Structure formats: C-alpha cells, structure tokens
C-alpha cells in the first residue's frame, strides 16, 4: 500500500518550525508582499483615477467644442435658408453638416435628441444618432441635468458598453444646442475608454510582474543574509551536540573580528573550560572509585578477623556479666552492619566502574517473592505487620538475575517494615507480554513529594531519628535502582503522608518496544486473605508455604513445589 502523501501546508509548516533561516526568509517575503501590495495598490488607484480624469476632461472639452461648432453650423444654415426662402431644406442641410462634423472625430458616437422641456416650434427636426449609440444607456438623471442647463455646461455619465460578449468602459457627455426655429436639442457624445483601460491594465501587469520579481529578489537576498547569521549558529549548535556526545575536542572555526567571530571565540573558550573541568572530574571520579574499591578490599581482611573474634565472643556472651554481654551483642550487631556496608560499597564501586554484570536465568517471580516474604515474616511479625502476596496471574516467568531481584525485594520489604507502622504490607506480582513487575505497598507514615524525589539518593534517609530494624546502610534503594537499570528496567515510587508508600519494579521483556508496567501505581488494594484451613497441632505453621492460586493455570504454588 502506497504511503499517504503529506499535504504541502504540513510540509511547509514542518520546515518553518525546524529552520530559523526559512522562517526569516518567509517573514521577509510576507512583509515585502504586504508592503508591495499596499504601495502598488495605491499607485494603481492613483494612476487609474488620473487617467480617467484626464480622459474625462478631454471628453468634456470635446463636447463643448462640438456644441459650439454645431451651434455655428445651425445659425449659418438658418441664415442661408431664410435668404433663399427654402425653409424645408433647413433640417437636411443642418443634419448633413452635423453628421460630417461628428464623423470627423474618430471613436466617438453621437446622438442629438429633442428636449422634452420645450413646446411647439415653427420647425420640427427629427432626432438623429449614430448606429452604435444606445439611448437606453442614458440615465434619467443625466437627461434631466442636460435639459435644465441654462448654458452649454457639459454633464457626463460613466457607462459599460457590451462588445462581442464582453464589456468595455465608456463615458457619455451631454450638452445643449439651440437650433433657430426648431428650439433646444440635447447633444450626447459617447467616448470609449478602452484604450485608457488597456493602458491601466498594462501598467498593473507590469507592476505585478515587477513586484513578483522584486519579492523573489528580496527572498534571495534575505536567504544569503540569513545564511551568514544562521550558519555560524547552526555550526555552534552542531558543535555543542557533539561535545555533549563526548567529543570534547570539537571547536568552531573563527574568522574575522565581527560579532559572529566573537561568539565563536567565546564558545571555544567555554568548550576548553568544560573539557578541563570534565577531565578533572573524570580523574577525580577515577581516583575516588579506586580509593573506595581499594579501601573496601583492604578492609575485608581485618573485618573478617574482627567478625570471627566477635562471633566467638557472641557465642560465649552468656558467661559474661550483663554489661560485658550487652557490649558483645552491640559489637556483633555493628560488625554485621559494617560487613553489609562494605558489601554495598563494593557493589557501588562496580556500578560506578560499569563492571557490574548480570547472570540471567529463567526465574519464577512469584516463587522468588514468596521466598523473600517467608524470610522476612519473623521480622514483620515483630513489628506487627502482616505480609501479603497478591499475584493476579499470567506470564510469571522472566529472564532475570535472581540474586539482584532478591536484593531489590529485600531492600523494598525492609523499608516497608521499618516505615509500615505495623499495618499490612502487600507485595503484588504481575506480568504481561511486554514486561513483568513487582510492587511493594505499605500503609505507614508515607513521604512528601520532596522526600520521594530524594529517596534513591545515596545515604539519604527521610527521618534519621527513626529506629531501623533491618540494619540498613542508606545505600539499599540506590543499589536497587542500579540493579533495575542493569536489567533495562526501572523503579518508581508513590507516596502520600499518612497514606503509605508504594515502590514498583518494572522489568521489560526482551524485544519489547513500548513498555507499560502491568501494575498500577499505587497498586489496587488486595482483598483480605481467606482464613487458612486448620492444621494439626504438631505441624509447624510458621514454615508452611503460602498457597497462591495462579488464575492462568488454576494451580497453587504448593502443587508446583511438589
């Protein structure tokens, strides 16, 4: 199936949005077009009005001249007629003279009409008009103005002449002629303005073509000017992107002493400073990583000796007096905490050095979560919290590093127990075709938005005064976040003061493109668990496995284990 073509306006909008140079050119051409339309429009109206007024004045003068000449012709014809006594030939002689006079004026049509505002006269002359003159074009207002004129003042009217399926402009000028013995007649001369219209049209076409050429020239000039300014800016942007990608040796070529050259020199100075600082920070980071790694390794030997000695003393604490026994217990607790801290520091040094590796294997996440819950149940019971496991079903097997996932669960459950205020803690495990997810939800003190944004920072604690029962080092959540990122996943948190906290681990499956976590945040509240069946009195109920139904297979985890 052929791809749908993008509309031209969408393509143009996309280009203008992405290119400053094209926006400058488009803006210049648009403003130039508006300016030229205004100027050329005003010029066209002015020139057209001037041409019309010039042609009108010529027609008025011509009409007055023709009226005077015709008046003279009629006067001479009457004098000659009275001398000869042939009054009946007056009309023929006069009309022949008028026809010859008007015909000598090219592109002019005429009509001589008897005025309606006069009475009976001695001589009656017929109306006369040229063949192309249409008396229907004469308005009643024009005829009334001409008939009521007391002298030869001309009046005019603009008309449209229908010619061969088209129309052309024209002007009709009316004046009066007093014919002896015959009374007053109205003389109308019709002059075509087609030549004037053609001149105006040619001028307008010339202005349009010249305007288009001028706009194109303005656009071309703007393109080169914008290129001179935008080019160095684009080069600076490309260089900045390459520096951000790690090419710290990239610099902008500098030519001249203008503002653009000053920008280039400033950019290069900034790049030099950034390169020096990054190199210093990289060196310092390397030294710090090596120091932490070396110190951690060096501390393992004396710590092992101290731990062995402490274990010996701890095993014999009953033989000591109460003060010494309590001291031995504190020593044993702090040595264990020191050992966990040292292990966390070693793990962080591996992450910082990018030396951490995964040991992937197929893992049943439900069974893995069940094992960690069973391991921490005594501690949760001591704090009064109930651990619940909810697995809606489907796709529980995932390719993960089980050691790291267990460590994440241990950290999340430990935090939930410490801050759960003795309320139930729910562990939700679910999966889809694109991802697997584990969520730990407590109903304890919760955190503010600012505290939740810093919860993954190293050595940060929301409430340092709270007593921890899990012996945390302040690095657990930071390591958990790095473990999740090593799997290509992430951990996000939801928390509200007084409502509790929910951490969600999302692990994308191989080949998944758009990953949506199968568990909402916060997870939906699980229904209260059913009462367990009665067991024999001698059965160890504390170590019994959690019976969890998988809706996809309708089997329990107990049956899977058997």
N, C-alpha and C positions, 0 to 999 in steps of 0.2 A: 504494500500500500504506500502510495507516494506521500511524502511528508507535507503537511499543510504549510503553505507559504505564509510568511509573516507579513501582515499589512505594512504598506510603505510608511504610514504615520507612526506605527510602533517601532519600526527600524530607525526612523529619523529621531524619535524621542529617545531611544536607547543610545544612539550615537551622541546626541546632545548632552545626555546625562553623564556620559563617560568621558567626554572630551571637552576640556576648557577651551581649546583652540577653536573647535567648531562652534561652541556657544558664542564666542566673541565674534566670529565671522557672521553667524546667523543674526546676532543682535545688531551688528553694524549694518548688514544688508537690510534688515527690517526697518531700522530707524532711517536709513537712507531712502528706502522706498516711501515711507511716510512723508519725509521731507520733500522728496521729488513730486509725489502726488499732490501735496499741498501747493508747491510752487508752480508746477505745470498746470494744475487745475486753475489757479488764479490767473496765470498767463493766458490759458485758453479762453477763459471767460472774458478777460480784458480785451484780448485781440479780437475775439468774435464780436463783442459789443462794439468795438471801434470800427470793424469792417462793416457791420450793419448800419451804424450811424453814418458812416461815410457814404455808403450806397444809398441810404435813405435821403440824405441831404442832396445828393446828386439827382435823385428822382424828383424831389420837391422842386429843385431849381428848374429841372427839365419841364415839369408840369407847368410852372409859372411862365416859363419862356414859351411853351407851346400854346398856352392860353392867350398870351399877348399876341403872338403871331396869328392865331386863328381869329382873334378879335379884329385885328387889322384887315385880314382877308375878308371877313364878313362886311366890315364897313366899306371897303373898296367895292365889293360885289354889289352892295345896295346902291352906292352912288352910281355905278355903271348901269345898273338896272333902271333906276329912276331916269337917267339921261336918255336911255334908249326906249323906255316905256315898256319894256318886256319884264313885267313883274313875275310872271310864271317861271321864267328861267333862273330866278334868283337861287332857288334851292339846288338846282343841278350845278350851277357854277360854284356855289359855295362848298357843296359837298365834294366836288372834284378837287377843289383846292385843298380842303381839309384832308382828304384821303392821300393826296400827294405829299402833303406836309408830314403826316404821321408815318406814312410808309418809308419816308427817308430816314427815319430813326429805327435802326435795327433792334431786334429783340424787344420790341415794345408793341403791346396790343392796346387797343383803344376802344372807347365807347362814348358816344355823345347822346345823352338821353334828355328828353324834355322834362323840365322841372314840374313836379306836381303842385307847386305852390303858386301858380300863375293862372290867370283867367284866359278869356278869349283874346286872340290877337288877329291882326289883319292877315298874317301869313302863317300857315301851319307847315312846319318841317317835320319829316319823319325821323325817328331815332335811327342812328347809324352806329355800327360796331364792327370790329374785325371778327373774322371767323373763329379765332381761338379764344376770344374773350367770353367768359361765362358770367352773365349778370347775376347768377344766383350766389356768387361769391361776395357780392356787395351786401354788407350788413345794413339794416335799417338805421342804425346809429350813424354810420358814415354818410348815407344819403341825406339824412336829416341835417347833419352838420354842414354838408356842402350846400344844400338848398337854402339854408338860413344864413349863409355867409353874405355879408354886405359888400364884400370886395372880392378880389381874386385870391384870398388866402387859401393855400392848399391844405387838405386833410389827407391822412394816409391810413391804411389798414394792412396788416400782415396776413397773408393767406398761404394755403398749401395747394399747389396745382397737381392734379393727378395726371401723370405722364407715363403711358406704356406700362401700367401695372405698378408703377412707383409714384412717388410724390417728390416735389421739389419746392423750396420756399420762393415766395414772390411778395411784392409789395404793390398795392393799388393806391394811386394818388388821385384825389378828386379836387376839381376846381370848377369855376363857373365861366360861361361865355354869354354875353348879351348880344343876341342877334337882332339887328334892327327889323322891325315889322313882324318878327316872329317870337320875341320875348327871350327869357333866360333858359339856357340849356346847361346841363351838368356834363363836364368833360372828365372822363376817367382814363388814366394811363396805367397799364399793368406792366411792371418790370420784373423779370425773373432774377432771382438771387442765386441761381445755381452755380454760376462761376464763383461768386463770393463764398458759397458753401464749399465748393471744391477746394478753394484756396485755404479755407479754415481747416478742412479735413486733411489736406496735405501737411499743413503746419502741425496739426495734432499728431498725425502719424510720425512725422519727423521727431517730435518731442518724445513720443512713446519709445521709438527705436533708440533715440539718443539716451533716454532715461534708462532703458534696459542695459545698453552698453555701459553707461556710467555706473549702474549698480553692480554689474559684473566686474568692472574695473575696481570699484571700491571694495568688493568682496576679495578680489585677488590681492589688492594692496593690504587689506586687513589680515589676510592669511599669512603673508610674509612677515608683517609686523608682529602678529601674534606668535608666529613661529619663533621669532627672535627672542620673545619673552618666555613663552611656554616651553620651548625646547630645553633651556637650562633647568627649568623647574622639573620637567619630566625626567631629565637626566639625574637631578638630585633625588627625586623620588625612587628611581631605579637603584641608585647607589645606596640609598637608605635601606631599601628592601634587601639588597644583597648583604649589607652589613648586618641587618637583623637576622639573616640566614646563616651568619657565621663567617662571611668573607670580610674580615676586619681590615684587609689591605686595600680595599676599594677606595678610590679617591676621584674627585671631579676635576677634569682638566680646566685650568684657569687661563683665560686670555684677556688682556687689556686691563683697564683700571676703572671700568664703569661699575654700576650697581650690581649687575649680574656677576661680574668678576669678584666683587666684594662678598656676595653671597657664597660663591664657590670657595673662596678662601676661608670664610667663617665655617662652612660645612666641613672642609678638610681639617681645620683646627679642632672642631668638635669631634670628628672621627678619630683624630690622633689621640685626643684626650680619652675618649671612650676605649680605644684599643689599649692604652696604657693601663687604665683602671681595670678593664676586664682581665688583662694579663696578670695584674697584681692580685685581683680577686681569685683568678684560677690558681695562681701559685699558692695563695693563702689557703684556698679550699683544699688543694692537694696536700699541703703541709698538715692542715687540720685532720683530714681523713687519715693520713699516715700516722699522725700522732694518736688519734683515737684507736686505730687498729693496733698500733704497736703497744700502746698502754693496755688495751684490753687483753691482748695476748700475753703481755708480760704479767698482768695481774692474775691470770688464770692459775699459774703455779703456786704463788703464795696463798691465793684464795682456796685452792684445793687442800693445801696443808692446813689452813685455818679451819676449813669445813670438817676435815677429818678429826682434828683435835676437838672441835666443837661438838661433833656427833658423839665422840667418846664421853665428853663431859655431860652432854644431854642425856645419854643413856644411864649415867650414874647420878643424875640430879637428885634422886630420892635419898641418896646417902649424905647429901649436904644439908647444912642448916637452911631454914627458909629463905634467908636473904641471899645466900650463895645460889640456892636452887633457882630463885626468881631471876638472878643475874644470868645464870646459864641458859634459861629459857629465852630471855631477851637477846642474848648473844646468838643463840641458834636461829631465832626469827630474823634478826638483822643480817646474818650471814646468808640465809636463804634469799632475802631481798636483794642483797648485794650481788648474789650469783645471778638472779634474774635480770638485774640492771646491767650487769656485764654482758649477759647474753643478748639483751636488747641493743646495747651499744655496738656489739659486733655485727648484729643484723643490720642496724642503721648504716654502719660503715660499708657493708656490702651493697646496700641500696645506693648510697652516695657514690660509690665507685662503679656502679652499674655492673656489679659482678653477681647479683642475685639471679638464680636460675630456678626454673620450675621443673618438678618431677611429676609429669602428667600421668594420670591413670583413671580409668572409669571408676566413678565413685557414686554410691547411692547417698544423696544429700540428706534424705530423711533419716536413714540409719546413722549417718555421721552426726546429725543434730541430736538424735536420741541418745547417742553415746555421751556427748558433752553435757546434755541435761542430766543424765544419770550421775556423771562425775561431780556435778556442782549441786546436786539436790541436797546433800547434807548441809552445805554452807547456806543455801537458800532457806532451808528449814530453820536453821539457827537464827536467821534474820526474820523469819515469819512469812517469807514469800513462797508462793506456790508456782512452780514451773509447769507451763502447759505447752504442748506441742500440737500445732494445727497444720495439716497437710491436705489442702483441697483435692489434690490428685493430679496425675498426669506428668510424664516426662521427668521423673525424679533423677535419672542417671545423667551424670555430667562428666566431662573430661576436665578434671581439675587436679591441683596439687593438694591432696587431703591434709598434709601436715599444715600447710598455710591456712586452709579453710578452717581447720580445727583451732588454730591460733586466733583467727578472727572471731570465731564464735566464743572462745574463752574470754577474750577481751570485752566483747559486747555483753555477754552474760554477766561478767564480773562487774561492769559498770552498772548494769540493770539491778543487780543485787545490792550494790552499795547505795544506790540512789532510789531504790524502789519503795522505800518506806514500808516494807512488809506487805505490800499489796501484790496481787498476782502478776506474773511475768509471762507473756505469751510469745512463743517462737513460732513463726509462720514460715513454711517451706512450700514453694510453688514453682512452677516452670511452664514454659511454653515452647513452641518450636524454635523461637529465636533466643531465648535467654532463660536462665534459672535464677532464683532469688531466694534470699533468706532474710527475714525481718525479725528483730527483737524489740518488743514493745513493753515498757514498764508504765506504771501509773503513779510514779513518785513525784518528786519536787519539780521536775522539769527545768528548763533553762529559758533565758531570754534570747531574742534574736542575735544580740551581740555575742552572748556566750556560745550559742550554737555555731556561729561563724568561726569561732576560735577553738572549737572542741578538738580539731585534728592537729593543732599546733603542738610541737614537742614541749614536754614538761609543763604544759598548761593545765590547771585544774580550776573548775568553776568555783568550788568552795574549798580552799585549802584547809579550813578548820574542821571539815568533816572527817570522821574516822573511817578509814578504808579497812575492809575485812579481807579483801582479795590480795593485798600486798602489792598494789600496782606501783609502777615506776614512773608514770606520766608519759610513757612512750608507746603504750599499747595501741591507742587509736591511730597514731601516726604510722606505726608499723602496719596496722590493719589496712590503712588506706594504700600504703605502698604494695602490700600483698594483693589487694584487689586490682590495682593498676597493672601489676605484673601479669594478671590474668586477662587484661584488656577490659576490666570492669570498673566499678566504682562503688563507693559507699556514700549515701546521703542521709541526712538527719532531719527529723521533725521533732519539735519540742515546744511546749507551752508551759509557762509557770503554773504549777498546781495541777496540771493535767498529765504530766509524764513526758516521756521521750521515746522515740522510735528510730532505730537505726535500720537501714535497708541495704543489703549487699546484693548487687546485680552483676551476674556473670554472663556475658554474651556467648552464644554458641558459635562454633566455627562456621564461617560463611554467612553469618547474619549481617545484613546491611543496616537496616533501620531497627534499632533495638528499643523496645518499650518494656519496662520492667513488668513482670506478671503480677506483682504485688503493689497495691496502692500504698501511698504514704500519707497519713498513718494507715496501717493495715486495718481492715474491718475487724470489729470486735468478734471474738470467737464465742460460741455458746458455751455455757458452763458444762464441764465434763460430766458424763454419766457416772453413777455410783459403781465402783468396781465390784465384781462378784466376790462372795465370801470365800475365804481360803482356809486351809487347815491351820490349826493353831501353831503347829511346829514349822510352818512354811515361812521363809524369810521374805516378807512382803516388801521390804525396802529395796531388795535387789531384783525384784521381778521386773521384766522388761515392760515398756509402755505398749499397750495394744493399740495400734493405729491403723485405721481402715483406709486403704487406697481405693477411691471410687473407680479408678480406671480398670483395676483387676479384681476388685472386691475381695482382696486378701489382706490379712493383717501382717504386721511386721514380725509377730511371733511365728506365724506359719512360714515366713520367708527364712527366719533364722533356723527353724527345724529342717 
